[in-house]
Amino acid sequence: MFSHVVLGSNDLARSKKFYDALFVATGGQPGITDALGRLVYAHRGSRLVITKPIDGMAATAANGGTIGFAMDSPDEVNAWHEAGVTNGGASAEDPPGERRNPMGRIYLAYLRDPDGNKLCARFKFAD
C-alpha cells in the first residue's frame, strides 16, 4: 500500500548512525545521501527517507504516530531493537515480545529514534 515514508530529523548524522544500524541488523544496507541531502533507505521493496524539514522549522515527532517495519522472525525483531538502543534510540512501551491482538499472534518491539519518532518492528506468526 505505501511506497515510502518520510521522517524529519534535526541531526542527519545522528539519524544516519541510528538508521544504518537498524537496516544492517535486518539484512539491509546503510542509507545513501541523495542530491538534496536526504538519507534514503531501500529494503524489501520500500523506501524510508530522513530529511531536515523543507520549511526550515525544527523536526518534531508525531504524537500518536508509529512507523511499522515488517520483520521475518522474532530474532530479527530483537536484532533491530538491540541495534536501535545501541545506536542512539530508546526502547519504548513494553519490552520486545509476543502479543496477541485481533490480527492474531505477533512479536513486537518499539523504539523512539533520536528525534523522538516512534518505530515498531513486527513479526506475524502463522496461526
Summary of the structure (lengths in Angstrom):
residues: 127
radius of gyration: 14.4
end to end distance: 23.3
largest distance: 47.2
contacts: 368
relative contact order: 0.22
helix: 21%
strand: 39%
